[in-house]
Amino acid sequence: MTDITPAEKDGKYEFTISYSERELLCEVEKEQNILHVTIDKTLHADLKVNSDGSVEQTEGVPIPASTVEYIKKRVIG
């Protein structure tokens, strides 16, 4: 059985990030342990939050590790 109970901090987040030397809008929807990321309304990726708190990219356009860490910090803390 799949647990679909909202996890802590689930929801939608919007903030700007520095990506490719530009400030771009980053939209993140957190569902359980998955972060659905959209950058500049054109780049899409999914990030998985592991049980140890680390984050890894599972799908989409490759995102630099520093950007993944920044997204993690903004959404998870």
C-alpha positions as CSV (number, residue, x, y, z in Angstrom):
1,M,0.0,0.0,0.0
2,T,1.3,3.4,-0.9
3,D,1.4,6.2,1.7
4,I,-0.2,9.3,0.1
5,T,-0.5,11.3,3.4
6,P,1.1,14.7,2.8
7,A,4.6,14.8,4.2
8,E,6.2,17.7,6.1
9,K,6.6,20.8,3.9
10,D,4.7,19.4,1.0
11,G,3.4,22.0,-1.4
12,K,4.5,24.6,-4.0
13,Y,7.5,26.9,-3.7
14,E,8.7,29.7,-6.0
15,F,12.0,31.6,-5.8
16,T,14.8,32.8,-8.1
17,I,18.0,31.0,-8.7
18,S,21.2,31.8,-10.4
19,Y,21.4,29.4,-13.4
20,S,23.7,29.7,-16.4
21,E,24.7,33.1,-15.1
22,R,21.1,34.4,-15.1
23,E,18.5,34.9,-12.4
24,L,15.6,32.6,-13.3
25,L,12.3,31.6,-11.7
26,C,12.4,28.2,-10.0
27,E,9.1,26.5,-9.2
28,V,9.1,23.4,-7.0
29,E,6.3,21.1,-6.1
30,K,7.1,18.8,-3.2
31,E,5.2,15.6,-3.0
32,Q,6.3,13.2,-0.3
33,N,10.0,12.6,-1.0
34,I,10.0,13.9,-4.6
35,L,10.7,17.5,-5.7
36,H,9.2,18.4,-9.1
37,V,11.4,21.2,-10.4
38,T,10.7,23.7,-13.2
39,I,13.3,26.3,-14.0
40,D,12.3,29.2,-16.3
41,K,9.1,27.3,-17.3
42,T,11.2,25.3,-19.7
43,L,13.6,23.0,-17.8
44,H,12.0,20.1,-15.9
45,A,13.6,17.7,-13.4
46,D,12.7,15.5,-10.5
47,L,14.8,15.2,-7.4
48,K,14.4,12.5,-4.7
49,V,15.0,13.2,-1.1
50,N,16.7,10.2,0.4
51,S,16.1,8.9,4.0
52,D,19.5,10.3,5.1
53,G,18.5,13.8,3.9
54,S,20.6,13.8,0.7
55,V,19.0,14.7,-2.6
56,E,19.6,13.1,-6.0
57,Q,18.3,13.9,-9.4
58,T,16.2,11.0,-10.8
59,E,14.8,12.5,-14.1
60,G,15.0,15.4,-16.5
61,V,17.5,18.0,-17.6
62,P,20.8,17.6,-15.7
63,I,21.0,20.3,-12.9
64,P,24.4,21.3,-11.4
65,A,25.0,19.8,-7.9
66,S,25.2,23.4,-6.4
67,T,21.8,24.2,-7.8
68,V,20.3,21.0,-6.4
69,E,21.8,21.8,-3.0
70,Y,20.3,25.3,-3.1
71,I,16.8,24.0,-4.1
72,K,17.1,21.5,-1.2
73,K,18.0,24.3,1.2
74,R,15.1,26.5,0.1
75,V,12.4,23.7,0.2
76,I,13.6,21.4,3.0
77,G,15.8,23.7,5.1
